[in-house]
Amino acid sequence: MQHEPKANSLSSAAAQKGLLFGTALCTSDLQLQPLADAILHNCNIITPEYEMKWDAIARDSGRSDYSASDQLMTFSSANGLALHGHALWWHEAVPSALRNASGKRFSDAALDHLRTTVTRYAGQVHSWDVVNEPLEPAHDRGDGLRATPFLGAFGPEYIETAFRQASLLDPNAVLVLNEMGLEYVSPAAERKRRQMLALLERELGRGTPIGCLGIQSHLTALEQPHDHPELRGFLREVRGLGLSVMVTEMDVSDHLCPRDRKQRDAIIADTYRGYLDLVLDEVRVLAVSTWCLSDNRTWLNGFHPRPDGAPQRPLLFDRAIRKKPAWHAVKAALLHEGQGASDPVQASQ
Ligand code: G3I
C-alpha cells in the first residue's frame, strides 16, 4: 500500500498531477534522521544511488551481496514508497573482475546478474533503469550507440535482450531506458536527441518492451535556457511514440554561479522551475526524482567543483536539511496549472 502523500510536501504536490516525486539515496542517508524524515515527508519513490548497481553487488569472490540494496528495498516497502531500480546494465557499473572480459564470459555474467537481480525484486519495484546511457555520439557509430562491453559482447541487440529478459521476469515493472545529456542546448545534445529518437523507433519497431524514457536531467545553472524549443520538440516526438517519461536524476550544478548564497539559491530555484515547467508541459511524466535531496551529499562536488572551492548548493534542502528556494520552485512547478500533457493517471502506474 503506497503511503498517503503528506500535506505540504513535494509528493502531495506531485500527486495532484498524477506524478510521483522522489530522490536518490544511499543506506548511509538513513542514519541521518533529519534527512530520512525529509525523504519520508516529501518522497513517494526512491532510487538507490549506488547500492543496487552491478559493481556494488558483485564481490571478488564471485558471490553477490545484496544486503545494502535489500535494506533500501525494505525501507521503501516498510514506508509504502515506490522503488526505482537503478541500474541493471551500465558500462560504468561493471564489476572490476569483468572489466576486461568479453564475449560469452561477459554476456553470461551480465545475463546472470540481470536475471538474478530482477528475480530477487520482482513484484516489488515500481520501475527499472534497464539500460543506462546507451548513446555516445562521439563514438561515431551510425546508430549512435556507445561502445560498451555490452555492445561488444551482444552486439546492438543487447538493449532488446535486456528489456525482454526484464519484462519476462517482472512483467509489472515499468521498464526505462535512461539517458544523460538529452536536456542541453548544444549541437552535440541535438545530435544525441535525434539518435535517441532513432533508437527508440528501432527498438519499439522490433517490439522491445521499453515503457518509458528516463531523462537524467543533470542541469547546469546559467547554461540551461529557460525555454528550449529543440527539447520541447524532442519531448513531443517521444510522446508521439507513446512513451511516458521519468525525470530520473535531476539536480542543478551551481559551479558557474556567483558565490553569494542568496543569489546562487535563487538562480538554482529558477532553473528547476523553468526546466520542470517545460517538461511537464510536453509529456506524460510518471515521476520526478532529484539526485539526492540535500546539499550535504552530492556527486557534483566531485564532478563540477566550484572554482572558488565553495561546496555546491544544487539541491532542494541545505546541509542542515532546511528547505531552500529550490524546494518551493519544484513544488510550484509540480502544481503547474498548464500541465497539458499529463492526464491525472494513477501515480503508481
Ligand atoms: O561505498 C564505497 C566505499 O565503501 C568505498 O570505501 C569507496 C571508495 O572506493 O567507494 C564507495 O562507493 C562509491 C559510491 O559512489 C558510494 O559513495 C563508489 O566508489 C563511487 O564510484 C560511487 O559513485 C556513484 C557513481 O554514480 C558511480 O556509480 C555516485 O555516488 C553516483 O552519484 C553516480 O550516479 C550516476 C548515476 O548512477 C547515473 N547517471 C550519472 C550519475 C552521476 O555520475
Residues whose N, C-alpha, C, O or C-beta is under 5 A from the ligand:
A	BS01	G3I	E49 Y50 W299
